[in-house]
Amino acid sequence: MDVTYLLILLFVGAIATYFSGDKLAPKVALFFGLSTFGLSIYLLDLFNSGQNISFLSGWIAQPNISFALTADGLSMAMVLLTTALTPIIIFSGFGNDFNNAKSIYALLLFMSLAMIGTFLASDGLLYYIFWELSLIPIYFIALIWGNGDADERKKAVVKFFIYTFAGSLFMLVAFVYLYQKAGSLLIADLYALQLSSNEQIWLFLAFFLAYAIKIPIIPFHTWQANVYQKAPAIGTMLLSGIMLKMGLYSIIRWQLPIAPYVAKHFAFILIGLGIAGVIYGSIVAIRQKDLKKLLAYSSLAHVGLIAAGTYTLTLNGLHGAVLQMIAHGFVVVGLFFIAEIIYRRYQTRAIAEMGGIRFQTPKFTSMFLILVLASVALPSTFNFVGEFMVLYGLSQVHILLAVLGGTTIILGAYYMLKMFQNVMLGETNSKVFKDVTVNEAVVLVAIIAVLFFFGLYPKPINDLITPSLEVVLNIIKTKN
């Protein structure tokens, strides 16, 4: 058995969900989401036992393009993140009454397929196809099922589509150039290329534009907050929990090994952009009055730190970046689900209209507080492990970078605890707020369990990703 079965299962699931009808669609989608997660666990077991679960086959004769899917520790970690969060996101939508539910859940499964394909693809053109395919489902999810004024939503979603699509075209041009040099787009052949420093600069910039928009890294972030706010909750979870990780993963998988010259010689600039995102995102988050927008800028701050970690070119920095990608995926999905639960009760995302909720909801309050503390990297939570290793990696480059990167902990604690205080504390709210339902509690408890388990015992993920990261660093060291 190989990883193509994951893609086949999700493709069948998307079709079955669409034809199951609106009433059954959520349950059918959940079944296939859980089945895919189960299959990914089985494939991980095969991988750990030494079996080859990658797939390679000829696809297009001219140009020489292969249907190549490579499963190593790094890609398997991202596949597990995707397959674990997909059923959680599907189940979180059970409290919503979507029009044309069969379509939104089918699109969700198809988007999961595209993201897994992106993480596994080891041929440049195949990778690009999956990368672009993931854009289509989220475009329609945000446009059709989003919230707020229809014209404003359309503007935000179209801007997002144009930005990301335009950035990706530069990456496609880079792959065309690389094909002319290598006669192939297999990742091993691209890694073997010895490119001049000038070539690497242009290729690095082409990749950087695509990834900086997707992540996003400032100043390419202008689409993010509005789209996160306008998209339905499950769309925001897909974007923040998984889709932005495609860009961060791709820095490690494609950009750095192919064109490391810029990262080696302009590390301070690249890391500085990431840290600038930490500070900018945190300051803007403090001023937000809309809960989803606050969480969007909080996410911008966290991914800025992850991006900075990837450009340290240290094993600790890369370790921390990957761990933080996974931890951030679970935390941000949990926090956006919290915002959705509040919206279901109050029909508002304005923080000023909340407050005093804790007196009516002891269970919800406790779970919300745990997620807030995980977000600010409380020791014993998964985020702490990732952030600590990123900061240690930054200190290996320069101690000042670690100090500046550490502002995410201070500023994050301030705006997240202030947000919790304004949303949950204060005098009892006159509006009735029912405590979490069983379905809502299952989603939140599952996320919290993951955060504590890997916060206390991150060894399984560390062991999984270390060989892949060492290979990447060895390739970088051998190049000029």
C-alpha positions in Angstrom: 0.0 0.0 0.0 1.2 3.5 -0.8 0.1 7.1 -0.2 -1.9 7.3 -3.4 -4.7 5.5 -1.4 -5.1 8.7 0.7 -5.8 10.7 -2.4 -8.2 8.1 -3.9 -10.1 7.8 -0.6 -10.6 11.6 -0.4 -11.6 11.8 -4.0 -14.2 9.1 -3.6 -15.3 10.7 -0.4 -15.8 14.1 -2.1 -18.0 12.5 -4.8 -19.9 10.3 -2.3 -20.6 13.3 -0.1 -21.9 15.4 -3.0 -24.3 12.7 -4.2 -25.4 11.7 -0.7 -27.7 14.8 -0.4 -27.7 17.7 2.0 -29.1 15.7 4.9 -26.5 13.0 4.9 -23.6 15.0 3.6 -22.0 16.0 7.0 -22.1 12.4 8.2 -20.7 10.9 5.0 -17.9 13.6 4.9 -17.1 12.8 8.6 -16.9 9.1 7.8 -14.4 9.6 4.9 -12.5 12.2 7.0 -12.1 9.7 9.8 -11.3 6.9 7.4 -8.5 9.0 5.8 -7.1 9.7 9.2 -7.1 6.1 10.1 -5.4 5.2 6.8 -2.7 7.8 7.4 -2.0 6.2 10.8 -1.7 2.8 9.1 0.6 4.3 6.5 2.7 5.9 9.2 3.1 2.5 10.8 4.2 1.0 7.5 6.6 3.9 7.1 8.1 3.5 10.6 8.6 -0.2 9.9 10.8 0.6 7.0 8.4 0.0 4.1 8.4 2.2 1.1 5.0 3.9 0.8 6.1 6.5 -1.8 4.8 6.3 -5.4 6.5 7.0 -8.6 5.2 6.5 -12.1 5.7 8.1 -15.5 3.0 10.6 -16.3 3.8 12.9 -19.3 6.5 11.9 -21.8 7.2 15.3 -23.2 8.0 17.3 -21.1 9.4 14.6 -18.8 6.9 14.8 -15.9 6.3 12.1 -13.3 3.4 11.4 -11.0 5.7 11.2 -7.9 4.6 11.2 -4.3 7.3 11.0 -1.7 6.6 10.0 1.9 9.3 11.0 4.3 9.1 12.1 7.9 8.5 15.7 7.1 5.7 15.1 4.5 4.1 12.4 6.7 4.0 14.9 9.7 2.1 17.4 7.5 -0.2 14.7 6.1 -1.1 13.6 9.6 -1.8 17.3 10.5 -4.2 17.5 7.6 -5.9 14.2 8.1 -6.3 14.8 11.8 -7.7 18.3 11.4 -10.0 17.5 8.5 -12.6 15.4 10.5 -12.3 17.9 13.4 -13.2 20.7 11.1 -16.0 18.7 9.5 -17.5 17.8 12.9 -17.2 21.4 14.0 -19.6 22.3 11.2 -22.4 20.0 12.5 -23.8 23.0 14.5 -24.3 25.0 11.3 -27.2 24.7 8.9 -25.5 25.2 5.6 -27.5 25.8 2.4 -26.4 23.2 -0.1 -24.5 21.3 2.6 -23.5 18.5 0.1 -21.4 21.0 -1.9 -19.5 22.6 1.0 -18.6 19.3 2.6 -17.5 17.8 -0.7 -15.4 20.9 -1.4 -13.8 20.5 2.1 -12.8 16.9 1.3 -11.5 17.9 -2.1 -9.4 20.7 -0.5 -8.0 18.2 1.9 -7.0 16.0 -1.1 -5.2 19.0 -2.7 -3.3 19.9 0.4 -2.2 16.3 1.0 -1.1 16.2 -2.6 0.9 19.3 -2.1 2.7 17.9 0.9 3.5 14.6 -0.9 4.3 15.8 -4.4 8.0 15.4 -5.4 7.7 16.5 -9.0 7.6 20.2 -9.5 4.7 20.3 -11.9 2.6 17.9 -9.9 3.3 20.0 -6.8 2.2 23.1 -8.6 -1.0 21.5 -9.8 -1.9 20.4 -6.2 -0.9 23.8 -4.9 -3.3 25.6 -7.3 -6.1 23.0 -6.9 -6.3 23.8 -3.1 -7.2 27.4 -4.0 -10.4 26.5 -5.9 -12.4 24.9 -3.0 -11.6 27.6 -0.5 -12.5 30.3 -3.0 -16.0 28.9 -3.3 -16.4 28.1 0.4 -15.5 31.7 1.3 -17.5 33.3 -1.5 -20.7 31.3 -1.2 -21.0 30.4 2.5 -19.1 33.4 3.9 -20.7 36.0 6.2 -21.1 39.7 6.1 -22.0 42.0 3.2 -22.0 40.1 -0.1 -20.1 42.8 -2.0 -17.4 43.2 0.7 -17.0 39.4 0.9 -16.7 39.1 -2.9 -14.0 41.8 -2.9 -12.0 40.1 -0.1 -12.2 36.7 -1.7 -11.3 37.9 -5.2 -8.3 39.8 -3.8 -7.2 36.6 -2.0 -7.6 34.6 -5.2 -5.7 37.1 -7.4 -2.9 37.6 -4.9 -2.2 33.9 -4.4 -2.7 32.9 -8.0 -0.4 35.7 -9.3 2.3 34.8 -6.8 2.1 31.2 -7.8 2.7 32.1 -11.5 6.2 33.3 -10.5 6.8 29.9 -8.9 5.7 28.2 -12.2 8.2 30.3 -14.1 10.9 29.1 -11.7 10.0 25.5 -12.4 10.1 26.1 -16.2 13.6 27.4 -15.8 14.6 24.5 -13.5 13.3 22.0 -16.1 15.5 23.6 -18.8 18.5 23.1 -16.5 17.7 19.6 -15.2 15.6 18.0 -17.9 13.3 16.8 -15.1 11.2 18.3 -12.3 11.8 15.4 -9.9 12.9 16.9 -6.6 16.0 14.8 -6.4 17.2 16.1 -9.8 16.5 19.7 -8.7 18.4 19.2 -5.5 21.4 18.0 -7.5 21.6 21.1 -9.6 24.6 23.4 -9.0 23.2 26.8 -9.7 25.1 30.1 -9.7 24.5 32.6 -7.0 22.7 34.9 -9.5 20.4 32.0 -10.6 19.6 31.1 -7.0 18.7 34.7 -6.2 16.0 34.9 -8.9 14.7 31.4 -8.2 14.6 32.1 -4.4 12.6 35.3 -5.1 10.2 33.5 -7.3 9.5 30.9 -4.7 9.4 33.5 -1.9 6.7 35.5 -3.6 4.4 32.5 -3.8 5.1 31.4 -0.2 5.1 34.8 1.4 1.6 35.5 0.1 0.2 32.1 1.1 1.7 32.1 4.7 1.4 35.3 4.8 4.6 37.2 5.6 4.4 41.0 5.7 4.0 43.0 3.6 2.2 40.3 1.6 -0.5 39.8 4.3 -3.1 42.4 3.2 -5.6 39.8 2.1 -5.5 37.7 5.3 -7.6 39.4 8.0 -10.6 40.2 5.7 -10.7 36.7 4.3 -10.5 35.1 7.7 -13.3 37.3 8.9 -15.6 36.9 5.9 -15.1 33.1 5.4 -17.4 30.7 7.3 -15.8 29.2 10.4 -14.8 25.9 8.6 -13.2 27.9 5.8 -11.2 30.0 8.3 -10.1 26.8 10.0 -9.0 25.3 6.7 -7.0 28.4 5.8 -5.4 29.0 9.2 -5.0 25.5 10.4 -3.7 23.8 7.3 -3.5 25.8 4.1 -1.0 28.4 5.3 1.3 25.5 6.4 1.7 24.7 2.7 3.9 27.8 2.3 5.9 27.1 5.4 6.4 23.5 4.5 7.4 24.5 1.0 10.2 26.8 2.2 11.8 23.8 3.8 11.0 21.3 1.1 11.6 23.3 -2.1 13.0 26.8 -1.6 15.9 26.3 0.8 17.5 23.1 -0.8 17.2 24.4 -4.4 18.3 28.0 -3.8 20.0 28.4 -0.3 22.3 31.2 -1.3 19.9 34.0 -0.3 19.0 32.4 3.0 22.7 31.9 3.8 23.8 35.5 2.9 20.7 37.5 3.7 19.5 35.6 6.8 19.0 38.8 8.9 16.7 40.3 6.3 14.6 37.2 5.9 14.4 36.5 9.6 13.7 40.2 10.2 10.6 40.0 7.9 9.3 37.1 10.0 9.9 38.9 13.3 8.4 42.1 11.9 5.3 40.0 11.3 5.4 39.0 15.0 5.5 42.5 16.2 3.1 44.0 13.6 0.5 41.2 14.0 0.6 41.5 17.8 0.2 45.3 17.8 -2.7 45.3 15.4 -4.3 42.4 17.3 -4.4 44.5 20.4 -6.5 47.1 18.7 -9.1 44.8 17.2 -12.7 44.9 18.2 -13.8 41.9 16.1 -13.0 38.5 17.6 -12.2 36.8 14.3 -10.0 39.7 13.2 -8.1 39.6 16.5 -7.5 35.9 16.0 -6.4 36.5 12.4 -3.7 39.0 13.4 -2.7 36.7 16.2 -2.2 33.9 13.6 -0.1 36.4 11.5 2.2 36.9 14.5 2.6 33.2 15.1 3.4 32.3 11.5 5.9 35.1 11.3 7.9 33.4 14.1 7.6 30.1 12.3 8.9 31.6 9.1 11.8 33.2 11.0 12.6 29.7 12.3 12.8 28.2 8.9 15.3 30.8 7.7 17.8 30.1 10.6 19.1 27.2 8.7 19.7 25.4 12.0 18.4 22.0 13.0 16.8 23.5 16.1 15.2 26.3 14.1 13.7 23.9 11.6 12.6 21.5 14.3 10.8 24.3 16.1 9.3 25.6 13.0 7.7 22.2 12.1 6.6 21.5 15.6 5.0 25.0 15.8 3.3 24.5 12.4 1.5 21.5 13.9 0.8 23.0 17.2 -0.4 26.2 15.7 -2.8 24.2 13.4 -4.6 22.7 16.4 -4.6 25.9 18.5 -5.9 28.2 15.8 -8.6 25.8 14.8 -9.7 25.6 18.4 -9.7 29.3 18.8 -11.7 30.0 15.6 -14.2 27.3 16.8 -14.5 29.2 20.1 -15.4 32.3 18.1 -17.9 30.3 16.1 -19.5 28.9 19.3 -20.0 32.5 20.6 -21.4 33.6 17.3 -23.9 30.8 17.4 -25.2 32.1 20.7 -24.9 35.8 20.3 -24.9 36.4 16.5 -22.1 38.8 16.9 -18.3 38.9 16.8 -18.0 42.3 18.4 -16.0 41.9 21.6 -17.8 44.9 23.1 -21.1 43.0 23.0 -19.7 40.0 24.9 -18.4 39.8 28.5 -19.8 38.1 31.6 -20.1 34.8 29.9 -18.2 32.7 32.4 -21.0 32.8 35.0 -23.2 30.8 32.6 -20.7 28.5 31.0 -18.1 26.8 33.4 -17.1 24.1 30.8 -16.8 26.5 27.9 -14.8 29.0 30.0 -12.4 26.3 31.1 -11.7 25.0 27.6 -11.4 28.5 26.2 -8.9 29.5 28.9 -6.8 26.4 28.1 -6.7 27.2 24.4 -5.7 30.8 25.2 -2.9 29.6 27.5 -1.7 27.2 24.8 -1.7 30.0 22.3 0.7 32.0 24.5 3.0 29.0 24.8 2.3 28.0 28.4 4.9 25.3 29.4 3.4 21.7 29.1 1.5 22.7 26.0 2.6 21.9 22.4 3.1 25.5 21.4 5.8 26.0 24.1 7.9 23.2 22.7 7.8 24.7 19.2 8.4 28.3 20.2 11.2 27.4 22.6 13.1 25.6 19.8 12.5 28.4 17.3 13.8 30.9 19.7 16.8 28.7 20.5 17.5 28.4 16.7 17.3 32.2 16.4 19.7 32.6 19.3 22.2 30.5 17.3 22.1 33.1 14.5 22.1 36.1 16.9 20.9 36.6 20.4 19.1 39.8 19.5 16.9 37.9 17.0 15.8 35.6 19.8 15.0 38.6 22.0 13.0 40.2 19.3 11.3 37.0 18.4 10.4 36.4 22.1 8.2 39.5 22.0 5.5 37.1 20.6 5.3 35.6 24.1 5.0 38.9 25.9 2.7 40.7 23.4 0.7 37.5 22.8 0.0 37.0 26.5 -1.1 40.6 26.7 -3.6 40.7 23.9 -4.9 37.1 24.3 -5.5 37.5 28.1 -7.0 40.9 27.5 -9.3 39.4 24.9 -10.3 36.6 27.3 -11.1 39.1 30.0 -13.3 41.3 27.7 -15.1 38.3 26.2 -15.6 36.1 29.3 -15.2 38.1 32.5 -17.0 41.0 34.0 -20.6 41.3 35.1 -23.0 38.6 34.1 -24.3 39.1 30.6 -28.0 39.6 30.3 -28.1 37.4 27.2 -28.5 33.7 27.8 -25.4 31.7 26.8 -25.9 27.9 26.8 -22.8 25.9 27.7 -21.1 23.7 25.1 -23.1 20.9 23.5 -21.7 17.4 23.3 -20.6 17.9 19.7 -18.8 21.1 20.6 -17.1 19.6 23.6 -15.8 16.6 21.6 -14.1 19.0 19.2 -12.5 21.1 21.9 -11.5 18.2 24.1 -9.8 16.4 21.1 -7.8 19.6 20.3 -6.8 20.1 24.0 -5.8 16.5 24.3 -3.4 16.8 21.4 -1.9 20.0 22.7 -1.2 18.5 26.1 0.0 15.1 24.9 2.6 16.5 22.5 3.4 19.3 24.9 4.5 16.7 27.4 5.8 14.1 25.0 6.9 15.6 21.6 9.4 12.7 20.9 7.3 10.9 18.4 7.1 13.9 16.1 10.7 14.8 16.7 11.9 11.3 15.8 9.6 11.4 12.7 10.9 14.7 11.2 14.6 14.7 12.3 16.0 12.6 9.4 14.2 14.7 6.8 15.4 17.9 8.3 19.0 16.6 8.5 18.9 15.7 4.8 17.7 19.2 3.9 20.5 20.8 6.0 23.1 18.6 4.4 22.0 19.5 0.9 22.1 23.2 1.9 25.6 22.9 3.3 27.0 21.3 0.1 25.8 24.2 -2.1 27.5 27.5 -2.6 
